[in-house]
Amino acid sequence: MVVEKSQERPPGAEKDEEQLLDRISSVSDHILGEIISLLPLKEGARTQVLSSKWRRLWRSSPLNLDFRGLPASSSRCVLVSDILAAHLGSGRRLCLPGSHLQCRADAVDAWLLSPALDNLQELEFYFYGRRYRAPDLVLKLLLPPPESIFRFSSTLRVAVISNCYLTDDDVETLRFKQLRRLALVHVKISEVSLHTIISVGCPGLECLLLSTISGVRCHRINSPTLRSIGFCSSSEELIIEDAPSLERLLYPEMNETMQTTVISAPKLETLGCIPEEYSGSKIVFGSTVIQGSRIDSLTTVVRTVKILAIHMPFFDQDIVMDLMRCFPCLEKLYAKEINEPCKQKRQQKPPNCKDWNLLTSLDIRLRTIVLRCYCKTYFQVNFATFFLLNARVLKSMRLEVESCNYNEHFFAEQHEMLQMEKRASRGARLCFTTGCHHEVSGTMHLDDLDSTDPFACGC
């Protein structure tokens, strides 16, 4: 006799399965609110349609209010006021156009005083413009921000301040004890006040971006906590006097006569972009002087630098060889041609093989090389081949090409032209990508300063 097992399910089994499938309902409201606050404004608001519980959650979760996430219309400022008036929770992030500090100062002041922004952690007055440039006259006419901007001194961790004049009186009482990341963009400020902010006003500062600063001829950096500095200014001098934690020094653009002096930065690992075309610019490490991108005097080597970015009129291995003598432990090199190499006349000269033996006495530790704007000009091919034949620990060489060259025929042609079969490192790979949409050398954001390798695009 065959006994069949009962197919009937025990009472309550379906309910148990439903609970297993809906695990998110068991998550506490506090955690769900934190998750919602990390979403962009529009996506966070859409969670209200899920249920009455989620409608309540969005209104009471930490507010993430980004002006750029609102519908593009003349009523966006009204929407900001309505959202702040209706929100029941605290504020996590507020992002507004920096121009509002000048043309809508009263409205901004009212928004900043809203209870919905209590305990605000991130405040950003973003600047419109790719390279953060503005006429000196415009900078001189900037007005101070409303005093309410300083009421978050005990909670603010991230601040982007633009389009305003920070007076000495404001800065003298400014204390942001929790601030970790600060960007000053298109700002008028005195040298004394800027020094006060860095060394006294923000005792825990880790990332600093200075772009288009008016009123400062010489920037002096003294901070035990700073790990990253991004600098793009018409100022004449930057002096790193004492920065024991500094790991990254980045230039989206370097002034033609800019001089950087590094007195003490024992942990500096990332440097760039160094422009070869500006022979008047200098970077000084001790008694070593880098003029443009050429070594004018080499008496001190910097063994801590592992990542270097450089811009050149054309790829020149002699320049890189000199820089490697200054930075003998270099592991990653980012090189870019800045005079539209694909429009140059392609020279058909044979490679100059005798130059390839000049580095036999120098240990090339490069593991990664990225060549941007690559389109197989003579100088580019010669440069890439030189390092493929001499870098014995190279792991990858990445060539960023135009989309028209991103095809199997071009890849095979480059493997042959660059003599990949003769490469010094048998494990080295030749990779191809199209150009990166966001590059630090064009526009720098505060988030770039947090990256271990800010020049990597993740393509």
Salt bridges, closest charged atoms under 4 A:
GLU17 OE2 - ARG9 NH2 2.35
ASP29 OD1 - LYS53 NZ 3.75
ASP29 OD2 - ARG56 NH1 3.31
ASP66 OD1 - ARG68 NE 3.23
ASP66 OD2 - ARG93 NH2 3.26
ASP118 OD1 - ARG151 NH1 3.15
GLU122 OE2 - ARG92 NH1 3.11
GLU122 OE1 - ARG93 NE 3.77
GLU124 OE2 - ARG68 NH2 3.73
GLU124 OE1 - ARG93 NH2 3.71
GLU206 OE1 - ARG227 NH1 3.93
GLU236 OE1 - ARG217 NH1 3.61
GLU237 OE1 - ARG217 NH1 3.81
GLU241 OE2 - ARG220 NH1 2.50
GLU247 OE1 - ARG227 NH2 3.73
GLU247 OE1 - ARG248 NH1 3.31
GLU253 OE2 - ARG131 NH1 3.03
GLU253 OE1 - ARG133 NH2 2.92
GLU276 OE2 - ARG294 NE 3.25
ASP322 OD1 - ARG325 NH1 3.16
GLU340 OE1 - LYS343 NZ 2.92
ASP363 OD2 - ARG365 NE 3.34
GLU400 OE2 - ARG372 NE 3.29
GLU400 OE2 - ARG398 NH2 2.96
GLU413 OE1 - LYS376 NZ 2.98
GLU439 OE1 - LYS336 NZ 3.33
GLU439 OE2 - ARG372 NH1 3.79
ASP447 OD1 - ARG181 NH1 2.83
ASP448 OD2 - HIS438 NE2 3.09
ASP450 OD2 - ARG181 NH1 3.20
ASP453 OD2 - LYS332 NZ 3.10
